[in-house]
Amino acid sequence: MFLNEVIWHNGNAYKIIKKIKQHQVSPKGILNKEILAEWRDYVGADHVLQQHDEFWLCETIPEAILIEDEIQNLVEESVVSHKENT
């Protein structure tokens, strides 16, 4: 399953691309970082977060994109406000 959730972690925004269970990368109960790295590369992620018994394969969202989205939202709100006042 591929996801498009956005989360914040340590002040950075990440788009979760895929969540995998820990046992999928832990043959014989021991974490295999090479398998985890292969998953990360396969889905095009650049960051891995661990949450309970899952690994979240994520893409870092650059700050510039977030600012651009915020500006777009402000422009849309301004247009709606202008239309309501005319």
Secondary structure by P-SEA (a helix, b strand, c coil): cccbbbbbcccbbbbbccccccccccccccccaaaaaaaaaaacccbbbbcccbbbbbbbbcaaaaaaaaaaaaaaaaaaaaaaac
